[in-house]
Amino acid sequence: MIKSIRVQLLPNNKQKTKLFQFAGAARYAYNWALNKQMDNFREGHKIQTDNDLRREFTILRHSEGSEWLQDVSNNVTKQAIKDLCIAYKNFFRKQKQPGYIKYSSKKIAHYNRIGKNLTVYDMNGHPK
């Protein structure tokens, strides 16, 4: 028997702002790492590991012009870079129809987490 729990988040305005800031930072880290991997691939270099990318991203976080990233938890950007590296590993596995990795977009919602089943419901209680 599989059990599920339905949870509805009702954040206040301050929490909503923080959640959108986290989502923006995760999207920025994912797209930044994807750009780095694509450049490495085009130049014929090895694909970087998530540890190497996170090390470079930490340097970027503490550079001038990236002060807004210091307000966000390191775990948010770390998980986004890990997700990208997993996507790259899956892309280079032997597949019949591989799909190339795309940039993360604000318009497309991503709710799934590896190893977890997550269903998103709208305000009327219908699954999306």
Buried (B, 14 or more C-beta within 10 A) or exposed (E): EEEEEEEEEEEEEEEEEBEEBBBBBBBBBBBBBBEBBBEEEEEEEEBBEBEBBBEBBBEBBEEEEEEEBEEBEBEBBBBBBBBBBEBBEEBEEEEEEEEEBEEBEEEEEEEEEEEEEEEEEEEEEEEE
